[in-house]
Amino acid sequence: MSAPTETPSEKLDIPGSCHCGAIKYIAHNVDLSGVNKCNCSICMITGRLGLRMAPGNITITSTPSGEPTVIRYANSIDTSLWPPEFTYYSPSYQLGKCEKGEEPGRHFFCKKCSIMLFIIGNIKFRDIGEIASVNVLTMDLKSVGKNLKDVSKPENVKYTNGLDNSFTMSIGEPHDHGSW
């Protein structure tokens, strides 16, 4: 008798946008089984649900300036690769825990409506490395026949401990100061 095989995850291309529609994007090769909820203050306050993916798997398809952009690793001082319609916030830099350009993650927001769309960064410990995370709440899940209620069931969510920057994960149970 052979061992059961794991069902491969479905990989989808899902469009998304900020609230006002100024920024539109496509997230490529999305695996919706990896929805993540972090307990850091910025994710908790904004209610963000994240979905980690390779940095080159996000394409900005529309901005008021009109130039499509592929999001790659952008955790350096140079943010000129980003359309001017974005602003970013770096908790580590703002709190004086690192120099500019050394942030483990940058949170990118639409300058017009202030919706957080992405986190891009490089977590240099525990072999996490380069990351890109899309805010699932900005994705058009209906366009691929999915429902937010189904992809964010508490028992399936990966909870991340970002509050103390350990980035340890658990499935189905939030870390301290986290929420379902």
Order of alpha helices (4+ residues) and beta strands (2+ residues): beta-beta-beta-alpha-beta-beta-beta-beta-alpha-beta-beta-beta-alpha-beta-beta
